[in-house]
Amino acid sequence: MSEMKSIMENWDKFVVTEETNITTVGDLRKAIDIYRAKEAGKEVGKKAAEIAVQQIPLLSNVYSLWQGAKDAKDILKKLYGADDGFKSNTGLDLLNVNDNVSAIVDDNIETAFLNDLIASLEKAQPTDPIPVVDDELQAFLGSKFKQHTVKK
């Protein structure tokens, strides 16, 4: 029962209107927390979260992309690597790297970048806007490779 209460309390803080838009780091953290509570919860908690998620269609679209993610790092990897055609119509779309750029950048470098991105998001203020991952990747590459980078 306490899991259901926790999910609903988090949801109440997250949902202000049916047109909730995820635009800040704080919004991103709340969406991830709700997803993780849904995945970790027992049947009652899962049902409560599913009902809450169904109230906002864009979140069910995002959560379907996140299926199988174990933690925030997995969630960000899924957003980062999502097909360019995937759109949530939220600030989460800013976390999807251009597929052509991703094809050029070595996987080990992308992993290092994602670790750096996650660390910066953990340090960010809740009111900070969600960063544009393409721009962040450009800056990361430039800082690691004497200002050499790939253009989008």
PyMOL CGO cylinders between C-alpha atoms (Angstrom):
from pymol import cmd
from pymol.cgo import CYLINDER

trace = [
    CYLINDER, 0.00, 0.00, 0.00, 2.86, 2.41, 0.73, 0.3, 1, 1, 1, 1, 1, 1,
    CYLINDER, 2.86, 2.41, 0.73, 4.16, 1.95, -2.85, 0.3, 1, 1, 1, 1, 1, 1,
    CYLINDER, 4.16, 1.95, -2.85, 0.82, 3.05, -4.25, 0.3, 1, 1, 1, 1, 1, 1,
    CYLINDER, 0.82, 3.05, -4.25, 0.81, 6.04, -1.92, 0.3, 1, 1, 1, 1, 1, 1,
    CYLINDER, 0.81, 6.04, -1.92, 4.34, 7.00, -3.00, 0.3, 1, 1, 1, 1, 1, 1,
    CYLINDER, 4.34, 7.00, -3.00, 3.47, 6.69, -6.70, 0.3, 1, 1, 1, 1, 1, 1,
    CYLINDER, 3.47, 6.69, -6.70, 0.33, 8.77, -6.31, 0.3, 1, 1, 1, 1, 1, 1,
    CYLINDER, 0.33, 8.77, -6.31, 2.14, 11.45, -4.27, 0.3, 1, 1, 1, 1, 1, 1,
    CYLINDER, 2.14, 11.45, -4.27, 4.85, 11.70, -6.93, 0.3, 1, 1, 1, 1, 1, 1,
    CYLINDER, 4.85, 11.70, -6.93, 2.21, 11.76, -9.64, 0.3, 1, 1, 1, 1, 1, 1,
    CYLINDER, 2.21, 11.76, -9.64, 0.26, 14.53, -7.91, 0.3, 1, 1, 1, 1, 1, 1,
    CYLINDER, 0.26, 14.53, -7.91, 3.42, 16.65, -7.83, 0.3, 1, 1, 1, 1, 1, 1,
    CYLINDER, 3.42, 16.65, -7.83, 4.15, 15.85, -11.47, 0.3, 1, 1, 1, 1, 1, 1,
    CYLINDER, 4.15, 15.85, -11.47, 0.74, 16.33, -13.02, 0.3, 1, 1, 1, 1, 1, 1,
    CYLINDER, 0.74, 16.33, -13.02, -0.49, 19.89, -12.90, 0.3, 1, 1, 1, 1, 1, 1,
    CYLINDER, -0.49, 19.89, -12.90, -2.59, 19.76, -16.04, 0.3, 1, 1, 1, 1, 1, 1,
    CYLINDER, -2.59, 19.76, -16.04, -3.28, 17.22, -18.74, 0.3, 1, 1, 1, 1, 1, 1,
    CYLINDER, -3.28, 17.22, -18.74, -0.87, 19.17, -20.95, 0.3, 1, 1, 1, 1, 1, 1,
    CYLINDER, -0.87, 19.17, -20.95, 2.18, 18.56, -18.79, 0.3, 1, 1, 1, 1, 1, 1,
    CYLINDER, 2.18, 18.56, -18.79, 5.37, 19.21, -20.72, 0.3, 1, 1, 1, 1, 1, 1,
    CYLINDER, 5.37, 19.21, -20.72, 8.70, 17.91, -19.60, 0.3, 1, 1, 1, 1, 1, 1,
    CYLINDER, 8.70, 17.91, -19.60, 11.06, 20.85, -20.08, 0.3, 1, 1, 1, 1, 1, 1,
    CYLINDER, 11.06, 20.85, -20.08, 13.33, 20.99, -17.05, 0.3, 1, 1, 1, 1, 1, 1,
    CYLINDER, 13.33, 20.99, -17.05, 15.79, 18.65, -15.38, 0.3, 1, 1, 1, 1, 1, 1,
    CYLINDER, 15.79, 18.65, -15.38, 13.37, 18.47, -12.44, 0.3, 1, 1, 1, 1, 1, 1,
    CYLINDER, 13.37, 18.47, -12.44, 10.54, 17.35, -14.75, 0.3, 1, 1, 1, 1, 1, 1,
    CYLINDER, 10.54, 17.35, -14.75, 12.85, 14.71, -16.22, 0.3, 1, 1, 1, 1, 1, 1,
    CYLINDER, 12.85, 14.71, -16.22, 13.78, 13.43, -12.76, 0.3, 1, 1, 1, 1, 1, 1,
    CYLINDER, 13.78, 13.43, -12.76, 10.12, 13.20, -11.75, 0.3, 1, 1, 1, 1, 1, 1,
    CYLINDER, 10.12, 13.20, -11.75, 9.20, 11.28, -14.91, 0.3, 1, 1, 1, 1, 1, 1,
    CYLINDER, 9.20, 11.28, -14.91, 12.07, 8.86, -14.30, 0.3, 1, 1, 1, 1, 1, 1,
    CYLINDER, 12.07, 8.86, -14.30, 11.08, 8.46, -10.64, 0.3, 1, 1, 1, 1, 1, 1,
    CYLINDER, 11.08, 8.46, -10.64, 7.49, 7.64, -11.58, 0.3, 1, 1, 1, 1, 1, 1,
    CYLINDER, 7.49, 7.64, -11.58, 8.64, 5.13, -14.21, 0.3, 1, 1, 1, 1, 1, 1,
    CYLINDER, 8.64, 5.13, -14.21, 11.04, 3.47, -11.77, 0.3, 1, 1, 1, 1, 1, 1,
    CYLINDER, 11.04, 3.47, -11.77, 8.33, 3.29, -9.07, 0.3, 1, 1, 1, 1, 1, 1,
    CYLINDER, 8.33, 3.29, -9.07, 6.00, 1.72, -11.63, 0.3, 1, 1, 1, 1, 1, 1,
    CYLINDER, 6.00, 1.72, -11.63, 8.61, -0.86, -12.65, 0.3, 1, 1, 1, 1, 1, 1,
    CYLINDER, 8.61, -0.86, -12.65, 9.68, -1.66, -9.08, 0.3, 1, 1, 1, 1, 1, 1,
    CYLINDER, 9.68, -1.66, -9.08, 6.23, -1.64, -7.52, 0.3, 1, 1, 1, 1, 1, 1,
    CYLINDER, 6.23, -1.64, -7.52, 4.09, -4.57, -6.64, 0.3, 1, 1, 1, 1, 1, 1,
    CYLINDER, 4.09, -4.57, -6.64, 0.86, -5.16, -8.54, 0.3, 1, 1, 1, 1, 1, 1,
    CYLINDER, 0.86, -5.16, -8.54, -1.13, -2.47, -6.70, 0.3, 1, 1, 1, 1, 1, 1,
    CYLINDER, -1.13, -2.47, -6.70, 1.60, 0.12, -7.29, 0.3, 1, 1, 1, 1, 1, 1,
    CYLINDER, 1.60, 0.12, -7.29, 1.96, -0.84, -10.94, 0.3, 1, 1, 1, 1, 1, 1,
    CYLINDER, 1.96, -0.84, -10.94, -1.79, -0.51, -11.51, 0.3, 1, 1, 1, 1, 1, 1,
    CYLINDER, -1.79, -0.51, -11.51, -1.87, 2.93, -9.87, 0.3, 1, 1, 1, 1, 1, 1,
    CYLINDER, -1.87, 2.93, -9.87, 1.06, 4.13, -11.99, 0.3, 1, 1, 1, 1, 1, 1,
    CYLINDER, 1.06, 4.13, -11.99, -0.44, 2.70, -15.18, 0.3, 1, 1, 1, 1, 1, 1,
    CYLINDER, -0.44, 2.70, -15.18, -3.70, 4.54, -14.53, 0.3, 1, 1, 1, 1, 1, 1,
    CYLINDER, -3.70, 4.54, -14.53, -1.80, 7.76, -13.87, 0.3, 1, 1, 1, 1, 1, 1,
    CYLINDER, -1.80, 7.76, -13.87, 0.37, 7.36, -16.99, 0.3, 1, 1, 1, 1, 1, 1,
    CYLINDER, 0.37, 7.36, -16.99, -2.67, 6.70, -19.19, 0.3, 1, 1, 1, 1, 1, 1,
    CYLINDER, -2.67, 6.70, -19.19, -4.02, 10.12, -18.25, 0.3, 1, 1, 1, 1, 1, 1,
    CYLINDER, -4.02, 10.12, -18.25, -1.24, 11.75, -20.29, 0.3, 1, 1, 1, 1, 1, 1,
    CYLINDER, -1.24, 11.75, -20.29, -0.78, 10.01, -23.65, 0.3, 1, 1, 1, 1, 1, 1,
    CYLINDER, -0.78, 10.01, -23.65, 2.69, 11.41, -24.33, 0.3, 1, 1, 1, 1, 1, 1,
    CYLINDER, 2.69, 11.41, -24.33, 4.01, 9.74, -21.19, 0.3, 1, 1, 1, 1, 1, 1,
    CYLINDER, 4.01, 9.74, -21.19, 2.72, 6.33, -22.18, 0.3, 1, 1, 1, 1, 1, 1,
    CYLINDER, 2.72, 6.33, -22.18, 4.58, 6.80, -25.48, 0.3, 1, 1, 1, 1, 1, 1,
    CYLINDER, 4.58, 6.80, -25.48, 7.79, 7.68, -23.62, 0.3, 1, 1, 1, 1, 1, 1,
    CYLINDER, 7.79, 7.68, -23.62, 7.37, 4.88, -21.09, 0.3, 1, 1, 1, 1, 1, 1,
    CYLINDER, 7.37, 4.88, -21.09, 6.95, 2.34, -23.89, 0.3, 1, 1, 1, 1, 1, 1,
    CYLINDER, 6.95, 2.34, -23.89, 10.39, 3.43, -25.17, 0.3, 1, 1, 1, 1, 1, 1,
    CYLINDER, 10.39, 3.43, -25.17, 11.82, 2.97, -21.66, 0.3, 1, 1, 1, 1, 1, 1,
    CYLINDER, 11.82, 2.97, -21.66, 10.60, -0.64, -21.31, 0.3, 1, 1, 1, 1, 1, 1,
    CYLINDER, 10.60, -0.64, -21.31, 13.26, -2.80, -19.69, 0.3, 1, 1, 1, 1, 1, 1,
    CYLINDER, 13.26, -2.80, -19.69, 15.35, 0.12, -18.41, 0.3, 1, 1, 1, 1, 1, 1,
    CYLINDER, 15.35, 0.12, -18.41, 16.78, -0.62, -14.97, 0.3, 1, 1, 1, 1, 1, 1,
    CYLINDER, 16.78, -0.62, -14.97, 17.91, 2.84, -13.93, 0.3, 1, 1, 1, 1, 1, 1,
    CYLINDER, 17.91, 2.84, -13.93, 18.21, 6.47, -15.00, 0.3, 1, 1, 1, 1, 1, 1,
    CYLINDER, 18.21, 6.47, -15.00, 21.32, 5.68, -17.04, 0.3, 1, 1, 1, 1, 1, 1,
    CYLINDER, 21.32, 5.68, -17.04, 19.43, 3.05, -19.08, 0.3, 1, 1, 1, 1, 1, 1,
    CYLINDER, 19.43, 3.05, -19.08, 16.54, 5.48, -19.56, 0.3, 1, 1, 1, 1, 1, 1,
    CYLINDER, 16.54, 5.48, -19.56, 18.85, 8.22, -20.87, 0.3, 1, 1, 1, 1, 1, 1,
    CYLINDER, 18.85, 8.22, -20.87, 20.57, 5.72, -23.18, 0.3, 1, 1, 1, 1, 1, 1,
    CYLINDER, 20.57, 5.72, -23.18, 17.20, 4.76, -24.64, 0.3, 1, 1, 1, 1, 1, 1,
    CYLINDER, 17.20, 4.76, -24.64, 16.27, 8.41, -25.21, 0.3, 1, 1, 1, 1, 1, 1,
    CYLINDER, 16.27, 8.41, -25.21, 19.71, 9.15, -26.66, 0.3, 1, 1, 1, 1, 1, 1,
    CYLINDER, 19.71, 9.15, -26.66, 19.56, 6.24, -29.09, 0.3, 1, 1, 1, 1, 1, 1,
    CYLINDER, 19.56, 6.24, -29.09, 15.91, 6.47, -30.06, 0.3, 1, 1, 1, 1, 1, 1,
    CYLINDER, 15.91, 6.47, -30.06, 15.12, 6.57, -33.76, 0.3, 1, 1, 1, 1, 1, 1,
    CYLINDER, 15.12, 6.57, -33.76, 14.94, 10.14, -35.04, 0.3, 1, 1, 1, 1, 1, 1,
    CYLINDER, 14.94, 10.14, -35.04, 11.31, 9.47, -35.98, 0.3, 1, 1, 1, 1, 1, 1,
    CYLINDER, 11.31, 9.47, -35.98, 10.38, 8.90, -32.31, 0.3, 1, 1, 1, 1, 1, 1,
    CYLINDER, 10.38, 8.90, -32.31, 8.74, 12.04, -30.94, 0.3, 1, 1, 1, 1, 1, 1,
    CYLINDER, 8.74, 12.04, -30.94, 7.21, 12.57, -27.54, 0.3, 1, 1, 1, 1, 1, 1,
    CYLINDER, 7.21, 12.57, -27.54, 6.48, 16.27, -28.19, 0.3, 1, 1, 1, 1, 1, 1,
    CYLINDER, 6.48, 16.27, -28.19, 8.19, 17.08, -24.90, 0.3, 1, 1, 1, 1, 1, 1,
    CYLINDER, 8.19, 17.08, -24.90, 11.59, 18.31, -23.84, 0.3, 1, 1, 1, 1, 1, 1,
    CYLINDER, 11.59, 18.31, -23.84, 12.66, 14.66, -23.81, 0.3, 1, 1, 1, 1, 1, 1,
    CYLINDER, 12.66, 14.66, -23.81, 13.06, 14.91, -27.58, 0.3, 1, 1, 1, 1, 1, 1,
    CYLINDER, 13.06, 14.91, -27.58, 16.09, 17.13, -26.89, 0.3, 1, 1, 1, 1, 1, 1,
    CYLINDER, 16.09, 17.13, -26.89, 17.85, 14.07, -25.45, 0.3, 1, 1, 1, 1, 1, 1,
    CYLINDER, 17.85, 14.07, -25.45, 17.69, 12.13, -28.73, 0.3, 1, 1, 1, 1, 1, 1,
    CYLINDER, 17.69, 12.13, -28.73, 20.94, 12.43, -30.69, 0.3, 1, 1, 1, 1, 1, 1,
    CYLINDER, 20.94, 12.43, -30.69, 20.87, 12.73, -34.47, 0.3, 1, 1, 1, 1, 1, 1,
    CYLINDER, 20.87, 12.73, -34.47, 21.11, 9.16, -35.83, 0.3, 1, 1, 1, 1, 1, 1,
    CYLINDER, 21.11, 9.16, -35.83, 23.66, 10.15, -38.50, 0.3, 1, 1, 1, 1, 1, 1,
    CYLINDER, 23.66, 10.15, -38.50, 25.94, 11.73, -35.89, 0.3, 1, 1, 1, 1, 1, 1,
    CYLINDER, 25.94, 11.73, -35.89, 25.60, 8.67, -33.68, 0.3, 1, 1, 1, 1, 1, 1,
    CYLINDER, 25.60, 8.67, -33.68, 26.61, 6.42, -36.58, 0.3, 1, 1, 1, 1, 1, 1,
    CYLINDER, 26.61, 6.42, -36.58, 29.88, 8.35, -36.96, 0.3, 1, 1, 1, 1, 1, 1,
    CYLINDER, 29.88, 8.35, -36.96, 30.84, 8.58, -33.28, 0.3, 1, 1, 1, 1, 1, 1,
    CYLINDER, 30.84, 8.58, -33.28, 32.57, 5.52, -31.81, 0.3, 1, 1, 1, 1, 1, 1,
    CYLINDER, 32.57, 5.52, -31.81, 30.49, 3.57, -29.26, 0.3, 1, 1, 1, 1, 1, 1,
    CYLINDER, 30.49, 3.57, -29.26, 33.14, 3.96, -26.54, 0.3, 1, 1, 1, 1, 1, 1,
    CYLINDER, 33.14, 3.96, -26.54, 33.09, 7.73, -27.01, 0.3, 1, 1, 1, 1, 1, 1,
    CYLINDER, 33.09, 7.73, -27.01, 29.29, 7.77, -26.88, 0.3, 1, 1, 1, 1, 1, 1,
    CYLINDER, 29.29, 7.77, -26.88, 29.40, 5.77, -23.64, 0.3, 1, 1, 1, 1, 1, 1,
    CYLINDER, 29.40, 5.77, -23.64, 31.89, 8.26, -22.15, 0.3, 1, 1, 1, 1, 1, 1,
    CYLINDER, 31.89, 8.26, -22.15, 29.66, 11.11, -23.31, 0.3, 1, 1, 1, 1, 1, 1,
    CYLINDER, 29.66, 11.11, -23.31, 26.56, 9.54, -21.76, 0.3, 1, 1, 1, 1, 1, 1,
    CYLINDER, 26.56, 9.54, -21.76, 28.38, 9.09, -18.45, 0.3, 1, 1, 1, 1, 1, 1,
    CYLINDER, 28.38, 9.09, -18.45, 29.40, 12.76, -18.60, 0.3, 1, 1, 1, 1, 1, 1,
    CYLINDER, 29.40, 12.76, -18.60, 25.85, 13.82, -19.49, 0.3, 1, 1, 1, 1, 1, 1,
    CYLINDER, 25.85, 13.82, -19.49, 24.37, 11.81, -16.62, 0.3, 1, 1, 1, 1, 1, 1,
    CYLINDER, 24.37, 11.81, -16.62, 26.85, 13.34, -14.18, 0.3, 1, 1, 1, 1, 1, 1,
    CYLINDER, 26.85, 13.34, -14.18, 25.97, 16.85, -15.38, 0.3, 1, 1, 1, 1, 1, 1,
    CYLINDER, 25.97, 16.85, -15.38, 22.23, 16.15, -15.09, 0.3, 1, 1, 1, 1, 1, 1,
    CYLINDER, 22.23, 16.15, -15.09, 22.72, 14.88, -11.53, 0.3, 1, 1, 1, 1, 1, 1,
    CYLINDER, 22.72, 14.88, -11.53, 24.47, 18.15, -10.63, 0.3, 1, 1, 1, 1, 1, 1,
    CYLINDER, 24.47, 18.15, -10.63, 21.97, 20.35, -12.48, 0.3, 1, 1, 1, 1, 1, 1,
    CYLINDER, 21.97, 20.35, -12.48, 19.35, 22.41, -10.69, 0.3, 1, 1, 1, 1, 1, 1,
    CYLINDER, 19.35, 22.41, -10.69, 15.75, 21.15, -11.04, 0.3, 1, 1, 1, 1, 1, 1,
    CYLINDER, 15.75, 21.15, -11.04, 14.83, 24.38, -12.83, 0.3, 1, 1, 1, 1, 1, 1,
    CYLINDER, 14.83, 24.38, -12.83, 17.59, 24.02, -15.46, 0.3, 1, 1, 1, 1, 1, 1,
    CYLINDER, 17.59, 24.02, -15.46, 16.25, 23.29, -18.94, 0.3, 1, 1, 1, 1, 1, 1,
    CYLINDER, 16.25, 23.29, -18.94, 16.81, 19.86, -20.43, 0.3, 1, 1, 1, 1, 1, 1,
    CYLINDER, 16.81, 19.86, -20.43, 19.97, 20.18, -22.53, 0.3, 1, 1, 1, 1, 1, 1,
    CYLINDER, 19.97, 20.18, -22.53, 20.04, 19.70, -26.30, 0.3, 1, 1, 1, 1, 1, 1,
    CYLINDER, 20.04, 19.70, -26.30, 22.03, 16.47, -26.53, 0.3, 1, 1, 1, 1, 1, 1,
    CYLINDER, 22.03, 16.47, -26.53, 23.36, 17.19, -30.03, 0.3, 1, 1, 1, 1, 1, 1,
    CYLINDER, 23.36, 17.19, -30.03, 24.90, 20.44, -28.77, 0.3, 1, 1, 1, 1, 1, 1,
    CYLINDER, 24.90, 20.44, -28.77, 26.23, 18.75, -25.63, 0.3, 1, 1, 1, 1, 1, 1,
    CYLINDER, 26.23, 18.75, -25.63, 27.84, 16.00, -27.72, 0.3, 1, 1, 1, 1, 1, 1,
    CYLINDER, 27.84, 16.00, -27.72, 29.48, 18.61, -29.96, 0.3, 1, 1, 1, 1, 1, 1,
    CYLINDER, 29.48, 18.61, -29.96, 30.93, 20.36, -26.90, 0.3, 1, 1, 1, 1, 1, 1,
    CYLINDER, 30.93, 20.36, -26.90, 32.08, 17.07, -25.37, 0.3, 1, 1, 1, 1, 1, 1,
    CYLINDER, 32.08, 17.07, -25.37, 33.84, 15.98, -28.55, 0.3, 1, 1, 1, 1, 1, 1,
    CYLINDER, 33.84, 15.98, -28.55, 35.49, 19.39, -28.89, 0.3, 1, 1, 1, 1, 1, 1,
    CYLINDER, 35.49, 19.39, -28.89, 36.74, 19.29, -25.31, 0.3, 1, 1, 1, 1, 1, 1,
    CYLINDER, 36.74, 19.29, -25.31, 38.18, 15.79, -25.70, 0.3, 1, 1, 1, 1, 1, 1,
    CYLINDER, 38.18, 15.79, -25.70, 39.61, 16.03, -29.22, 0.3, 1, 1, 1, 1, 1, 1,
    CYLINDER, 39.61, 16.03, -29.22, 41.28, 19.45, -29.52, 0.3, 1, 1, 1, 1, 1, 1,
    CYLINDER, 41.28, 19.45, -29.52, 38.10, 21.13, -30.80, 0.3, 1, 1, 1, 1, 1, 1,
    CYLINDER, 38.10, 21.13, -30.80, 37.55, 18.50, -33.51, 0.3, 1, 1, 1, 1, 1, 1,
    CYLINDER, 37.55, 18.50, -33.51, 33.94, 17.42, -33.75, 0.3, 1, 1, 1, 1, 1, 1,
    CYLINDER, 33.94, 17.42, -33.75, 31.24, 16.22, -36.18, 0.3, 1, 1, 1, 1, 1, 1,
    CYLINDER, 31.24, 16.22, -36.18, 28.65, 18.56, -37.64, 0.3, 1, 1, 1, 1, 1, 1,
    CYLINDER, 28.65, 18.56, -37.64, 24.99, 17.75, -37.75, 0.3, 1, 1, 1, 1, 1, 1,
]
cmd.load_cgo(trace, "trace")
